[in-house]
Amino acid sequence: MKLPFDALISEEKVKDYLLAQRKRNDKSKWLANAGYNQNNWQKLELDLRNQILSLDASPSDITKFGQMFEIKGMLKGPNGKSLKVNTIWMIEHETKITKFITMFPY
């Protein structure tokens, strides 16, 4: 199943979570290996749409908020290096909006 191209990928989630240095669960160094940083956060958002949302999504958990999905694939960064990514998405029960939740290496 394909998730919608216009899924919600919030600036805060990308810029202030994934690309921000954190003491726990830091993903910024991993993403920096492919050339992503807080100054080019829009590139990561665009690459998630173009490179990951075009792949098939697999249903995973159902929570009280919505149906969760996983999309695994290769994300080619702005410096040409690729990362194996596992992305998590949710379709909210109430609003039917598809949202990006997180990503991590696989």
Secondary structure, DSSP 8 states (H G I E B T S, - for coil): ----TT-B--HHHIIIIISS--SSS--HHHHHTTT--GGGHHHHHHHIIIIITTS--EEEEE-SSEEEEEEEEEEE-TTS-EEEEEEEEEEETTT--EEEEEEEE-
